[in-house]
Amino acid sequence: MEKSHVLYEQDPELREFDASVVSCRPGKNGLYYVALDRTAFYPEGGGQPFDTGRLGQARVVEVHEKDGEILHYTDRELAAGIRVHGAIDWERRQSHMQHHSGEHIFSGLVHSRFGYDNVGFHMGQEAVTIDFNGILTQGQVRELEEAANRLVWADVPVEAWYPPAEELHTMDYRSKKEIQGAVRIVRIPGGDTCACCGTHVSRTGQIGIIKAVGLKKYKGGVRLEMVCGARALEDYEKKQEQVTRVSNLLSAKQGQISGAVEKLMEESAALKRQAAGLYQQIFRLRCGQLPEKDSPLLVFEEDMPPAQLRAFVTLLCQEKKGSVVLACSGHEGSYHYVLGSREEKAEGFTRNLNRLLRGKGSGKGLMAQGMFAAGREEIEGVWSQGAWKE
């Protein structure tokens, strides 16, 4: 298909158009592959997802470019030669344009200020991810975000064109790969100049807002998550709802919830320390009631957390209350267990017990833990028979 028939490059804000069906053939999963003489549907590429919409009564669910031909994947057949009216799902397209243009601004600023390249770009359902081949701090990202939004609020034009070869050779522009033939340039004055085939807003003000929502180290550089426009508002609304709920639960003003959470965590840690001390007293009392012996020991404890169950088994082994100790806590059909051995590795015992009691779990050295999908009577029967020691 000739570039003059690619309408989304001429007018990315075109929502409806008329075209002739050049060909239609059956595709995979009950879909049809439709080629048109002209199209406003953007095919997936360059990190930007495809457009969706309608061609007449047919639903366009995907759009891809293969061997220079743009194929519209439709849910019904369209006869070759007929005229059809196309309509783009505008909210989806608008979101793509806002995010792609926002990505250009942010990537351009990172490149100009730090010299890093955008080496990966993906537009997902929740956010845009951008991979840079250098390290950025949270503070630097905040500064870049502020600069990016100043460009948005300045409402400068976004230019896209195919410069002639002699002009292109003198231009300084970003490009992820070597491009053969005509090169489409997208320029945002004060923000970015980059080779790009995607759709963009006509002015930066249409982006609305650019908000970085995530940053982590990735392959020697960083991966940034970003939302723009309507999706940034949705993200803010979701987070505001969470802040309001937490504020109400803590009976704290929204600007003071971090302090309230820190106080709650300190109180929780103090209670855990107190509980651990009480558990140790209980363990020693329970341990003192049991005689020392060199045979296996099985105990059941009611509602004991796994960490405390492990501490209890450790004490029982240290006090020589059994050569091998199995402690279980839970309810019929689902028991958490901890197994400890004074001398032999617990791995073999655990493997046998899991097989006999439909269990899951493992361990290294003298201790292991997991879950049994069995009742107390069944556990006691398997333990007393001793088959797990073989």
N, C-alpha and C positions, 0 to 999 in steps of 0.2 A: 504494500500500500504506500502511495506517495505521501510525503510529508504534508503536502498541501491539503490532503483529505483528513488529516489528524486535527480535528476541530479543537481538542482540549489544549493544544499548543497555541492556537490562534486566539482562543477566548476561554480561559479556564473557568469562567463563571457562567458559561453556557450550560443551561439545565435541560433544554429540550432541543430536538433537531429532527429532521426528516432525512431518510436515506433509502437506498435500494439494496436489497439482499443480493449479494454476488454469488454466494454459495451457502449450502446448509448440508451437513452430513452428521450421521449418528456418532455420538461420542461415548464416553464411559459413564457408568452409573445412571443410565437412562437420560442423559443430557444430549443436546445437539450443539454442534460447533458452527456458529454463524459468522460469515464474513460480510462486511458492508462496504459500499463504495466510499463512505465517509462516516466518521464516528466521533462522538464526544466522550465515549467511555475510555477511561485510562486503564491500560493493562498493567498488571503487577510488574514492578521493576524498580531498581534503584533504592530498595528499602521501603517503597511506598506500596501499600496494598492496592488491589484492583477496585474499580468502581462497581456498584451494583445498580439495578434499576429495571426498566422494562423496555422491550421492543414490541410495540403493539400490545397484544394480550400475553406475550411470552415474558416470563421473568428471567432477567439476566442475573445469574448467581456468581459467575466468575468471568474475568476477562484476562486473556494472556496473549502475548505476542510470540509467534513461532515462525521462524524463517521469514521474517519481515512482514508477516500477515497477522493482523489483529483478529483474534477469535473470541466471539461472545458465546459463553456457555449458557444455553437457554433450557428451560424446562419443557419446551414444546418445539415442534418443527415449524420452520418458516420457509415457504416456497421461494426458490430462487427467482429473482426478477420482480418480486412485489415491492411496493413502497411501504415502509414502516415508519411509525413515529417513535422516536427514542426519548426516554426520560431518565435522567440520572437521579439516584437517591441523594438528594442534595445535602442533607445533614452529614452523611458519611463523607461525601466529597469535601464539604466545607471543613470538617474536622481534619481531613488529610492535608488540605492546603494550609490550615493554621499551624499544624504541627510541622509540616515540611519547611514552611517559611521560618518558623521559630527555631528549628534545628539549624538552618542556614545561619541565622543571626548568631546563635550561641557558638556554633563551630567556627564561624569566621572570627569572632572575638577571641576564642581560645587560640586560634592559629596566629592572629596578629599580636597577641600579648605574650604568649608562651611558646609559640612555634610548634605546638603539637598538631598532629594530623588526626582527623576523624577517620578511623580505620574500620568502623563498624556502625551501622545505622539500621534500626528496625522499629517499625511503627506497630506496636501491639494494641490489644484491646484496652488495656488499662493505662499505658504510658508509652512514650518513645524512649528507646534506649540508644545511647550514643557511646561508642568506645573511643577513647583517646589514648594515644601511645605515649603518655606522660602522666605524672602524678599531679593531681589537684587537691587542695585542702578544702574543707568546708568553708573556711573564710574566703578563699579565692572564688569558690562557686557563688557565694552570696554577692561578691563584688561583680562578677560576670553577669549574674542574674539581674542586678540593678542596672547595669549598663545596657543589657539586652532590652529590658523594659523601657528604658529611656528612648531607645530607637523605635519601639512599638508606639509609644505615646507621641513621638515626633511625627508619626504618620507619613513617613517618606515613601516614595514610589518603589515598587519592586519591578525591575526591568528584566525581560527575557527576550533573547534574540539569537540569531545565528550570524556571528560576525564573519566577514570575508576572511580568507586565509591570511592575507597580508596584515589585517588588523589583529587577528587572533595571535599571530606570532609575536606581537609586541605587547600582548596583555599579560598581566600577572594574575593568575586565577588558580583556585584550588581544583584538584582532580584526583580521585582515588585510583584511577588507572589511565593508561595510555589509550586515547580514543582515535580511531581511524575515521577519516571522512569529516563531514560537517559536525561542528561542536556547538551545542546550545549552551549559552552562558546565561546565568541568573545573577543579577547584581542588585544588592541592597546598599545604597550609598551609606558609608560609615559603618557597615556591618560585614558584608561579604561579597566576594565575586567568585563564582564556582561553576564548573561544568555540571549541568543537571538536566535531566529529561522530565522531571516531575512537574506537578501542578502547584501553583503558588497563588497567594493572595495578590491583589493588584497594588495594595498599599499596606504598610506594616500595621496601621491602626486596626485593620481587620483581624489581626491575630488576637487582640484583646489583652492577653497577659501571658507571660512565660514564667513557669514556676518549676524549679528543680525540686524533685521529691525524693531522690535517692542518690547516693554516691558510695561506691565500693571499689576496692582495688581489683584489677582484672588484667591478667596476662601482661604484667609489667607496667600497666598504665591504670586507667580508671574506667569504670562504667557508670555513666550518669543516666538517671531516669528523669524525664521531664514531661510535663503536661502543659497544654496551651488552650486558650480560648474557652469554649463551652466545657470541655473536659476538666479544665483547671477549676472552673466554678463548681462542677460536680464533685471534684476531689475536696474542695474547701467545704462544701456542704456536708459531705460524709464525715470529715474530720471534726467539723463544728458540732455535729450530732454526737460524736463520741466524747468530745470535750464537755458538752452539756451533761451527758449522762454521768460521766465520771465526777463532774463538779457536784451534781446532785447526790451521788452516792457518798461522797466524802464530806458533804455539807461545807464545801469550800468555794470561794469565788473562783471564777475561771482563770484569773491571772495568778492564782495561788495554789493550783492543783499539784504542781510538781513538788512544792514544799510539803503539801499534805500527804502525797504518796511517799516521800522520803521518810516522814514521821511514821507512817503506817508500816513501812518496811522495817524501820528500827524497832518498832513495837513487836512486829512479827518475829524478828530475829531474836529478841529478848525472850519471847514466849517459847520459841524453839529451843533455846539454850536451857530454859527452865524445865521444859518437857523432857529434854535429853537427860538432865540430872535426875528427874523423877524416875524416868525409865531405868536408869542405872541402879537406883535404889531397889526398884521392883525386881530387876534382873538378879541382883545379889541375893535378895530374899528368896526368889524362886530357885536360884542356883544352890543356896544353902540347904534347901529341902531335898535335894537330890544327892544320892551317894556317888562316890567315884566308882567308875567301872570301865572295863576295857571292851565292852560289847556295844553295839549300835544303840543309839537313843533317838526316839521319835517324840516330838512334843507338838501340841497344837495350842496356838495363842489366838485370842479373840481380838479382831480389829487392830492388829499391830501393823504399822506402816513398814514397808520393805526395808528401809534404812535401819529401823530399830530391830527388826527381825534379824538382820545381818549382825548387828551389834550383840544381840542375845546369843546367837550361835557362836560368835567369836569368844564370848565369855565362857560358854559351856565347854568349848574345846580347851580353853586355857585352864579351866578348873578341873579338867579330866573327868567330865561327867559322861563321856562316851567316846569310843574310838572313832565313830562317825556319827555326826549329829544332823538330823533333819528336823527343821522347824517349819510349820505350816500355819498360814493365817488366811482366812477367807470365808467362803460359804460353799455349800454342797454344789459340786460340779465346777468350781473355780477356786483353786487354792494357790496363793503365792507361796513359793517355798525358797528356803535357803538351806544348802547342804554344806557342812564343814567337816573336814577330816583332820585328825591330829598328825597323821604320818603319810598316808597314801594320797595320791592325786585324786581330786574329786571328779575329774573329767569322765572316767570310765563309769563310775557310779551314776553320774548324772545322765549319761547317754542311755543306760539301762532303765533308769527310772522314767525317763521321758518316753521310752518305747512302751513300757508296761502301763503307764498312767496317762497316755496321750498328752504328754507334756512338751513344753518348749522352754529352752533355756540352756545356758552354758556357763563355763567359768574356766579359770586358769589356776593352777597351783592347788591349794588346799581348800578352796571355796568356790561354790557355784550357786546360781539362783535362776528362778524361772517360774512357770505356771503349770499346774496340773489341771486338766479337764476331767476331774474325778472327784468322788465323794470321800468323806472321811473314812468310812468303813472300808472302801476299796484301797485307799492309801495304807491303812493299818494292815490290811491283809497282805498286800504286796511286800510291805516292810518286814512283817514278821516271817514271811516265807523265805526271805533272804536271797531270792533269785537275782536281785539287783546287784549283788556282790560278785556274780560270776563273770 
